[in-house]
Structure formats: structure tokens, C-alpha cells
């Protein structure tokens, strides 16, 4: 027997639980942190529930994604932990410049290319990236080859 929530807000959360969980997992792989992000996101949605419940299903989904993403980014900025490099480790200025330039070039990519690259840099495999951006695993691989070539050419590497 399936129990469906009676409250409209709870029903909306129930319908979008997969989206919310995926969004939180996109930004964190640590279970406790994912739970915290999910809780903060739910609270942000609760605060905007009247507007959310007045929208069509498509608009509702888009706004849930936007509110959730913004809240997660805010939470992560507040709690940003920095890892220190081993003692005596120095990054060459040339390497810093190259890395900064690469990140600037990535930021200039169109969607979904930018998302594909960022997801790969975060350690997701092709299948997981494909699920998140709506592509096949093979298509993700092909896109990454093309994106990398485009970045190489733009940086003259």
C-alpha cells in the first residue's frame, strides 16, 4: 500500500525528492553533508511554499531547482573548508597561472559542456554525468573529447 501525503507542500516535496537528492549529491558526496543540504533546501522551499504551490508543474520544478541550487551554494560557501598543502609544498606561479586560465576557459563554455567538465572534475563517471545532463554515456565521452580539444586549442597547449 502506497501512502501519499495529504498536505500540498509535502506532496510537492514527495514528487521532487529525486531532484532534490540528486541536486544535493551533485554538490557533496559525504552522506551527512548531503542530509544537511537536503534539510536546508527543504527549509528554503518551505519559506517560498505559497509561490511554489501557485505555479504549474513545469515552473514549479524549475523554481525548486533554482531555490535548491542557490541554497546549497550558500550553505557550502558558509562552511567552505580549505585543505592545507603539505609543509614545504609550493605551487609554481606558472602552474597557478595555467590553472587559473583553464578555469576561466571552462567558465566560458556553453551549457551543458560546462556542466559536463565540472562533473568530470568532481569525479563523476560518464554514466553518472549522462544521467545528470540527459545524455548517453557514449555521448558524454564524445563531448568530453571535443571539449578537451577545444580547450587545448584555445590555450595553445
C-alpha positions as CSV (number, residue, x, y, z in Angstrom):
1,X,0.0,0.0,0.0
2,X,1.4,3.4,-1.0
3,X,0.8,6.3,1.4
4,X,0.5,9.6,-0.4
5,X,1.0,12.9,1.6
6,X,-2.2,14.9,2.0
7,X,-0.5,18.3,2.6
8,X,0.1,20.0,-0.8
9,X,3.6,21.1,0.2
10,X,4.5,17.6,1.4
11,X,3.1,16.1,-1.9
12,X,5.2,18.5,-3.9
13,X,8.3,17.5,-1.9
14,X,7.4,13.9,-2.4
15,X,7.2,14.4,-6.2
16,X,10.5,16.2,-6.3
17,X,12.5,14.1,-3.8
18,X,14.7,12.6,-6.5
19,X,15.5,16.0,-8.0
20,X,16.4,17.4,-4.5
21,X,18.5,14.4,-3.6
22,X,20.4,14.5,-6.9
23,X,21.0,18.2,-6.6
24,X,22.4,17.7,-3.1
25,X,24.6,14.8,-4.2
26,X,25.8,16.9,-7.1
27,X,27.5,19.3,-4.6
28,X,28.6,16.8,-2.0
29,X,29.4,13.1,-1.7
30,X,29.5,13.0,2.1
31,X,26.3,11.5,3.4
32,X,25.9,13.7,6.5
33,X,26.6,16.8,4.4
34,X,24.0,15.7,1.8
35,X,21.5,15.3,4.6
36,X,22.2,18.8,5.9
37,X,22.0,20.3,2.4
38,X,18.7,18.5,1.9
39,X,17.3,19.9,5.2
40,X,18.5,23.4,4.4
41,X,17.0,23.2,0.9
42,X,13.7,21.9,2.2
43,X,13.6,24.8,4.7
44,X,14.2,27.3,1.9
45,X,11.4,25.7,-0.1
46,X,9.1,25.9,2.9
47,X,9.7,29.6,3.1
48,X,8.6,30.0,-0.5
49,X,5.9,27.4,-0.5
50,X,3.0,29.8,-1.3
51,X,4.6,30.9,-4.6
52,X,5.7,27.3,-5.4
53,X,2.2,25.9,-4.9
54,X,0.7,28.5,-7.2
55,X,2.8,27.5,-10.2
56,X,2.4,24.9,-12.9
57,X,4.2,21.7,-12.6
58,X,7.0,22.7,-15.0
59,X,7.5,26.1,-13.5
60,X,7.4,24.5,-10.0
61,X,10.2,22.1,-10.9
62,X,12.3,24.9,-12.4
63,X,11.9,27.1,-9.3
64,X,12.6,24.2,-6.9
65,X,15.8,23.5,-8.8
66,X,16.8,27.2,-8.7
67,X,16.0,27.7,-5.0
68,X,17.7,24.4,-4.1
69,X,20.8,25.2,-6.1
70,X,21.1,28.7,-4.6
71,X,20.6,27.5,-1.1
72,X,23.2,24.7,-1.5
73,X,25.8,27.1,-2.8
74,X,25.1,29.5,0.1
75,X,25.5,26.7,2.6
76,X,28.7,25.4,1.0
77,X,30.2,28.9,0.9
78,X,29.5,29.4,4.6
79,X,31.0,26.1,5.5
80,X,33.8,26.1,3.0
81,X,36.7,24.1,4.3
82,X,40.2,24.6,3.0
83,X,42.7,21.8,2.9
84,X,46.2,22.9,3.5
85,X,49.0,21.6,1.3
86,X,51.8,19.6,2.9
87,X,54.5,21.6,4.6
88,X,57.1,22.8,2.1
89,X,54.9,22.3,-0.9
90,X,55.0,25.2,-3.3
91,X,52.9,25.7,-6.4
92,X,54.9,27.3,-9.2
93,X,53.5,30.7,-10.3
94,X,53.4,29.3,-13.9
95,X,51.2,26.4,-12.7
96,X,48.8,28.8,-10.9
97,X,48.5,30.9,-14.0
98,X,47.8,27.9,-16.2
99,X,45.3,26.5,-13.8
100,X,43.5,29.9,-13.4
101,X,43.4,30.3,-17.2
102,X,41.9,26.8,-17.5
103,X,39.2,27.5,-15.0
104,X,38.4,30.8,-16.8
105,X,38.1,28.9,-20.1
106,X,35.8,26.3,-18.6
107,X,33.6,29.1,-17.2
108,X,33.2,30.4,-20.8
109,X,31.9,27.1,-22.1
110,X,28.2,26.8,-23.1
111,X,25.9,24.6,-21.2
112,X,25.9,21.6,-21.0
113,X,29.6,21.5,-21.8
114,X,30.5,23.4,-18.7
115,X,28.4,21.1,-16.5
116,X,30.0,18.0,-18.2
117,X,33.5,19.2,-17.5
118,X,32.7,20.3,-13.9
119,X,31.1,16.9,-13.1
120,X,34.1,15.1,-14.5
121,X,36.4,17.2,-12.4
122,X,34.3,16.4,-9.4
123,X,35.0,12.7,-10.0
124,X,31.7,11.5,-11.6
125,X,31.9,8.8,-14.2
126,X,30.5,9.1,-17.7
127,X,27.3,7.2,-16.8
128,X,26.6,9.5,-13.8
129,X,27.3,12.6,-15.9
130,X,25.0,11.4,-18.6
131,X,22.2,10.8,-16.1
132,X,22.6,14.4,-14.7
133,X,22.7,16.2,-18.1
134,X,20.4,13.9,-20.0
135,X,22.8,12.2,-22.4
136,X,24.0,8.7,-23.0
137,X,27.3,7.6,-21.6
138,X,28.8,7.4,-25.0
139,X,27.6,10.9,-25.9
140,X,29.3,12.2,-22.7
141,X,32.6,10.6,-23.8
142,X,32.4,12.1,-27.3
143,X,31.5,15.5,-25.9
144,X,34.4,15.4,-23.4
145,X,36.9,14.6,-26.2
146,X,35.6,17.6,-28.2
147,X,35.6,19.9,-25.2
148,X,39.1,19.0,-24.2
149,X,40.3,19.6,-27.8
150,X,38.5,22.9,-27.8
151,X,40.2,23.9,-24.5
152,X,43.6,22.8,-25.8
153,X,43.3,24.9,-28.9
154,X,42.1,27.9,-27.0
155,X,45.0,27.7,-24.6
156,X,47.6,26.8,-27.3
157,X,48.7,23.7,-25.5
